[in-house]
Amino acid sequence: MGTDDKMRNSAQELGGKVKEGTGKATGDRDLEAEGKGDQTAANLKQAGEKVKDAFKG
């Protein structure tokens, strides 16, 4: 997996955690759900990159 991709995915996951935490703290369920969605998307991207790397190696 490329370093740039890892950093983008980690940043998206971190941003999702921040959104989720903010949503919980403020009672904003939409923001909380959006944060969870961002985390899930980042994890799926990371898994896809790992699969690509497995086929390259």
N, CA, C and O atoms as CSV, one atom per row, in Angstrom:
chain,resi,resn,atom,element,x,y,z
A,1,MET,N,N,0.853,-1.169,0.000
A,1,MET,CA,C,0.000,0.000,0.000
A,1,MET,C,C,0.900,1.233,0.000
A,1,MET,O,O,1.887,1.294,0.733
A,2,GLY,N,N,0.551,2.207,-0.824
A,2,GLY,CA,C,1.338,3.418,-0.903
A,2,GLY,C,C,1.226,4.231,0.369
A,2,GLY,O,O,0.196,4.238,1.044
A,3,THR,N,N,2.301,4.907,0.675
A,3,THR,CA,C,2.335,5.727,1.884
A,3,THR,C,C,1.273,6.824,1.830
A,3,THR,O,O,0.626,7.125,2.832
A,4,ASP,N,N,1.103,7.421,0.643
A,4,ASP,CA,C,0.094,8.473,0.499
A,4,ASP,C,C,-1.301,7.937,0.793
A,4,ASP,O,O,-2.094,8.588,1.474
A,5,ASP,N,N,-1.593,6.746,0.276
A,5,ASP,CA,C,-2.905,6.144,0.513
A,5,ASP,C,C,-3.114,5.843,1.992
A,5,ASP,O,O,-4.198,6.072,2.531
A,6,LYS,N,N,-2.082,5.333,2.643
A,6,LYS,CA,C,-2.179,5.041,4.079
A,6,LYS,C,C,-2.481,6.313,4.863
A,6,LYS,O,O,-3.317,6.317,5.767
A,7,MET,N,N,-1.798,7.378,4.510
A,7,MET,CA,C,-1.984,8.636,5.232
A,7,MET,C,C,-3.390,9.192,5.000
A,7,MET,O,O,-4.030,9.672,5.936
A,8,ARG,N,N,-3.872,9.128,3.754
A,8,ARG,CA,C,-5.221,9.626,3.462
A,8,ARG,C,C,-6.270,8.811,4.204
A,8,ARG,O,O,-7.207,9.367,4.776
A,9,ASN,N,N,-6.109,7.488,4.192
A,9,ASN,CA,C,-7.070,6.627,4.877
A,9,ASN,C,C,-7.046,6.849,6.383
A,9,ASN,O,O,-8.095,6.870,7.028
A,10,SER,N,N,-5.859,7.014,6.939
A,10,SER,CA,C,-5.750,7.281,8.373
A,10,SER,C,C,-6.363,8.626,8.729
A,10,SER,O,O,-7.019,8.763,9.762
A,11,ALA,N,N,-6.148,9.624,7.868
A,11,ALA,CA,C,-6.723,10.937,8.114
A,11,ALA,C,C,-8.246,10.887,8.042
A,11,ALA,O,O,-8.936,11.525,8.837
A,12,GLN,N,N,-8.759,10.124,7.081
A,12,GLN,CA,C,-10.214,10.001,6.968
A,12,GLN,C,C,-10.781,9.279,8.185
A,12,GLN,O,O,-11.835,9.654,8.697
A,13,GLU,N,N,-10.084,8.246,8.645
A,13,GLU,CA,C,-10.551,7.510,9.822
A,13,GLU,C,C,-10.527,8.410,11.061
A,13,GLU,O,O,-11.470,8.403,11.852
A,14,LEU,N,N,-9.459,9.176,11.226
A,14,LEU,CA,C,-9.351,10.086,12.365
A,14,LEU,C,C,-10.443,11.156,12.303
A,14,LEU,O,O,-11.068,11.476,13.314
A,15,GLY,N,N,-10.661,11.694,11.123
A,15,GLY,CA,C,-11.719,12.685,10.961
A,15,GLY,C,C,-13.077,12.116,11.319
A,15,GLY,O,O,-13.916,12.799,11.907
A,16,GLY,N,N,-13.285,10.850,10.955
A,16,GLY,CA,C,-14.536,10.183,11.300
A,16,GLY,C,C,-14.703,10.024,12.797
A,16,GLY,O,O,-15.802,10.176,13.331
A,17,LYS,N,N,-13.601,9.715,13.473
A,17,LYS,CA,C,-13.663,9.578,14.932
A,17,LYS,C,C,-13.991,10.916,15.590
A,17,LYS,O,O,-14.745,10.974,16.561
A,18,VAL,N,N,-13.418,11.984,15.051
A,18,VAL,CA,C,-13.694,13.321,15.589
A,18,VAL,C,C,-15.168,13.669,15.380
A,18,VAL,O,O,-15.837,14.144,16.298
A,19,LYS,N,N,-15.669,13.427,14.164
A,19,LYS,CA,C,-17.082,13.707,13.883
A,19,LYS,C,C,-17.997,12.895,14.793
A,19,LYS,O,O,-18.971,13.414,15.338
A,20,GLU,N,N,-17.669,11.614,14.949
A,20,GLU,CA,C,-18.490,10.751,15.799
A,20,GLU,C,C,-18.505,11.274,17.231
A,20,GLU,O,O,-19.564,11.366,17.852
A,21,GLY,N,N,-17.334,11.616,17.752
A,21,GLY,CA,C,-17.240,12.128,19.123
A,21,GLY,C,C,-17.976,13.445,19.301
A,21,GLY,O,O,-18.643,13.664,20.312
A,22,THR,N,N,-17.849,14.316,18.313
A,22,THR,CA,C,-18.553,15.601,18.367
A,22,THR,C,C,-20.056,15.375,18.326
A,22,THR,O,O,-20.810,16.017,19.057
A,23,GLY,N,N,-20.485,14.461,17.467
A,23,GLY,CA,C,-21.905,14.149,17.373
A,23,GLY,C,C,-22.458,13.602,18.677
A,23,GLY,O,O,-23.561,13.956,19.094
A,24,LYS,N,N,-21.681,12.732,19.319
A,24,LYS,CA,C,-22.122,12.182,20.611
A,24,LYS,C,C,-22.205,13.284,21.669
A,24,LYS,O,O,-23.159,13.347,22.445
A,25,ALA,N,N,-21.196,14.143,21.686
A,25,ALA,CA,C,-21.132,15.189,22.707
A,25,ALA,C,C,-22.249,16.220,22.550
A,25,ALA,O,O,-22.744,16.762,23.538
A,26,THR,N,N,-22.636,16.483,21.320
A,26,THR,CA,C,-23.647,17.505,21.076
A,26,THR,C,C,-25.041,16.932,20.864
A,26,THR,O,O,-26.012,17.678,20.738
A,27,GLY,N,N,-25.139,15.611,20.825
A,27,GLY,CA,C,-26.433,14.980,20.599
A,27,GLY,C,C,-26.867,15.018,19.138
A,27,GLY,O,O,-28.043,14.817,18.836
A,28,ASP,N,N,-25.934,15.271,18.236
A,28,ASP,CA,C,-26.221,15.345,16.800
A,28,ASP,C,C,-26.034,13.945,16.197
A,28,ASP,O,O,-24.919,13.550,15.857
A,29,ARG,N,N,-27.127,13.213,16.074
A,29,ARG,CA,C,-27.055,11.838,15.587
A,29,ARG,C,C,-26.603,11.755,14.140
A,29,ARG,O,O,-25.949,10.789,13.747
A,30,ASP,N,N,-26.948,12.763,13.340
A,30,ASP,CA,C,-26.525,12.770,11.937
A,30,ASP,C,C,-25.006,12.882,11.829
A,30,ASP,O,O,-24.381,12.170,11.042
A,31,LEU,N,N,-24.418,13.770,12.613
A,31,LEU,CA,C,-22.967,13.940,12.601
A,31,LEU,C,C,-22.282,12.681,13.116
A,31,LEU,O,O,-21.259,12.260,12.576
A,32,GLU,N,N,-22.834,12.092,14.138
A,32,GLU,CA,C,-22.281,10.851,14.686
A,32,GLU,C,C,-22.307,9.749,13.629
A,32,GLU,O,O,-21.324,9.027,13.461
A,33,ALA,N,N,-23.416,9.616,12.926
A,33,ALA,CA,C,-23.536,8.591,11.880
A,33,ALA,C,C,-22.587,8.874,10.725
A,33,ALA,O,O,-22.004,7.951,10.156
A,34,GLU,N,N,-22.430,10.143,10.378
A,34,GLU,CA,C,-21.506,10.508,9.307
A,34,GLU,C,C,-20.075,10.128,9.690
A,34,GLU,O,O,-19.316,9.634,8.857
A,35,GLY,N,N,-19.715,10.358,10.938
A,35,GLY,CA,C,-18.386,9.984,11.414
A,35,GLY,C,C,-18.156,8.485,11.353
A,35,GLY,O,O,-17.084,8.033,10.950
A,36,LYS,N,N,-19.156,7.715,11.749
A,36,LYS,CA,C,-19.033,6.255,11.667
A,36,LYS,C,C,-18.897,5.814,10.215
A,36,LYS,O,O,-18.139,4.895,9.905
A,37,GLY,N,N,-19.635,6.475,9.329
A,37,GLY,CA,C,-19.548,6.163,7.905
A,37,GLY,C,C,-18.168,6.466,7.339
A,37,GLY,O,O,-17.640,5.691,6.541
A,38,ASP,N,N,-17.585,7.581,7.745
A,38,ASP,CA,C,-16.240,7.936,7.298
A,38,ASP,C,C,-15.222,6.893,7.756
A,38,ASP,O,O,-14.323,6.519,7.004
A,39,GLN,N,N,-15.370,6.434,8.986
A,39,GLN,CA,C,-14.451,5.420,9.511
A,39,GLN,C,C,-14.578,4.117,8.724
A,39,GLN,O,O,-13.575,3.489,8.386
A,40,THR,N,N,-15.808,3.719,8.437
A,40,THR,CA,C,-16.043,2.493,7.689
A,40,THR,C,C,-15.452,2.598,6.288
A,40,THR,O,O,-14.815,1.660,5.807
A,41,ALA,N,N,-15.659,3.722,5.643
A,41,ALA,CA,C,-15.118,3.928,4.298
A,41,ALA,C,C,-13.594,3.844,4.304
A,41,ALA,O,O,-13.001,3.222,3.423
A,42,ALA,N,N,-12.972,4.459,5.282
A,42,ALA,CA,C,-11.512,4.423,5.376
A,42,ALA,C,C,-11.026,2.998,5.587
A,42,ALA,O,O,-10.039,2.584,4.978
A,43,ASN,N,N,-11.704,2.248,6.436
A,43,ASN,CA,C,-11.298,0.862,6.685
A,43,ASN,C,C,-11.455,0.005,5.440
A,43,ASN,O,O,-10.618,-0.858,5.176
A,44,LEU,N,N,-12.513,0.230,4.673
A,44,LEU,CA,C,-12.712,-0.527,3.434
A,44,LEU,C,C,-11.623,-0.189,2.412
A,44,LEU,O,O,-11.132,-1.074,1.711
A,45,LYS,N,N,-11.254,1.072,2.328
A,45,LYS,CA,C,-10.178,1.474,1.415
A,45,LYS,C,C,-8.863,0.809,1.804
A,45,LYS,O,O,-8.115,0.340,0.947
A,46,GLN,N,N,-8.587,0.773,3.114
A,46,GLN,CA,C,-7.358,0.141,3.577
A,46,GLN,C,C,-7.360,-1.346,3.239
A,46,GLN,O,O,-6.335,-1.892,2.830
A,47,ALA,N,N,-8.494,-1.997,3.405
A,47,ALA,CA,C,-8.591,-3.427,3.079
A,47,ALA,C,C,-8.371,-3.637,1.589
A,47,ALA,O,O,-7.684,-4.579,1.194
A,48,GLY,N,N,-8.940,-2.776,0.761
A,48,GLY,CA,C,-8.746,-2.877,-0.685
A,48,GLY,C,C,-7.291,-2.712,-1.079
A,48,GLY,O,O,-6.798,-3.422,-1.955
A,49,GLU,N,N,-6.606,-1.786,-0.441
A,49,GLU,CA,C,-5.181,-1.581,-0.726
A,49,GLU,C,C,-4.363,-2.806,-0.323
A,49,GLU,O,O,-3.414,-3.176,-1.014
A,50,LYS,N,N,-4.727,-3.428,0.783
A,50,LYS,CA,C,-4.009,-4.623,1.226
A,50,LYS,C,C,-4.205,-5.769,0.245
A,50,LYS,O,O,-3.274,-6.535,-0.003
A,51,VAL,N,N,-5.389,-5.895,-0.309
A,51,VAL,CA,C,-5.654,-6.937,-1.309
A,51,VAL,C,C,-4.802,-6.679,-2.547
A,51,VAL,O,O,-4.203,-7.605,-3.093
A,52,LYS,N,N,-4.744,-5.420,-2.993
A,52,LYS,CA,C,-3.915,-5.080,-4.147
A,52,LYS,C,C,-2.456,-5.446,-3.877
A,52,LYS,O,O,-1.787,-6.016,-4.740
A,53,ASP,N,N,-1.962,-5.119,-2.681
A,53,ASP,CA,C,-0.584,-5.421,-2.326
A,53,ASP,C,C,-0.329,-6.926,-2.325
A,53,ASP,O,O,0.745,-7.377,-2.724
A,54,ALA,N,N,-1.311,-7.699,-1.880
A,54,ALA,CA,C,-1.146,-9.154,-1.847
A,54,ALA,C,C,-0.970,-9.717,-3.251
A,54,ALA,O,O,-0.201,-10.658,-3.446
A,55,PHE,N,N,-1.665,-9.160,-4.221
A,55,PHE,CA,C,-1.547,-9.649,-5.590
A,55,PHE,C,C,-0.273,-9.166,-6.267
A,55,PHE,O,O,0.221,-9.817,-7.188
A,56,LYS,N,N,0.264,-8.042,-5.827
A,56,LYS,CA,C,1.515,-7.530,-6.374
A,56,LYS,C,C,2.703,-8.375,-5.916
A,56,LYS,O,O,3.644,-8.616,-6.672
A,57,GLY,N,N,2.637,-8.815,-4.665
A,57,GLY,CA,C,3.761,-9.493,-4.033
A,57,GLY,C,C,3.906,-10.885,-4.476
A,57,GLY,O,O,4.814,-11.585,-4.027
